[in-house]
Amino acid sequence: MNRENSFQLPSETLTEDELAAITGYKIPSCQRQWLTRNAWEYVLTGAHRPVVGRVYARLKLAGVKPSATNAVAETWSLDLSRVG
């Protein structure tokens, strides 16, 4: 197995299946209604499908009110001190 292909980062946005699991609906118009009713932020694609950010969704599901300060992705730095 190729090591480069063994680990994939999740998309920055929820998949259609994840959005359906959260809202309980597969139809985009019903998803939009649920998201609006439950005060979730989302944007629309050209096909009027709602798009929800992954970090935002994690915060909402954890009961945290997402804001610019707590929605920042975890930072990391490359540590080469043990190489060699």
Rosetta blueprint (number, residue, H / E / L):
1 M L
2 N L
3 R H
4 E H
5 N H
6 S L
7 F L
8 Q L
9 L L
10 P L
11 S L
12 E L
13 T E
14 L L
15 T L
16 E H
17 D H
18 E H
19 L H
20 A H
21 A H
22 I H
23 T H
24 G L
25 Y L
26 K L
27 I L
28 P H
29 S H
30 C H
31 Q H
32 R H
33 Q H
34 W H
35 L H
36 T H
37 R H
38 N L
39 A L
40 W L
41 E L
42 Y L
43 V E
44 L E
45 T L
46 G L
47 A L
48 H L
49 R L
50 P E
51 V E
52 V L
53 G E
54 R H
55 V H
56 Y H
57 A H
58 R H
59 L H
60 K H
61 L H
62 A L
63 G L
64 V L
65 K L
66 P L
67 S L
68 A L
69 T L
70 N L
71 A L
72 V L
73 A L
74 E L
75 T L
76 W L
77 S L
78 L L
79 D L
80 L L
81 S L
82 R L
83 V L
84 G L
